[in-house]
Amino acid sequence: MVNDKVNQDQPGLVPVVERFPEKRESLGRLFERDKSFRSLCEEYVACQKAYRFWQGSSLPEAPDLRNDFSSLQRELEEDILEYLGKETPA
């Protein structure tokens, strides 16, 4: 069972729970038992970091890269929700 606080040993889960706080328990269960879901969460974290980097950039390519990472973030969120839809309660 997942505690009210997300385990700090699970940094890949923190931003996902922040995005979907109402799904905390299900997210925690999936993260603990599904390696593919953990990888998806790690991709989500990396995407957020890249988006924030380009958000603070004044380089000419920054607007296009922000758009790309924003789109990717939405796609990853959809994938996360799809995983949640398939989850069977523990």
PyMOL commands that set and color helices and strands:
alter all, ss='L'
color gray80, all
select helices_A, chain A and resi 14-19+21-33+35-55+62-86
alter helices_A, ss='H'
color red, helices_A
deselect
rebuild
show_as cartoon
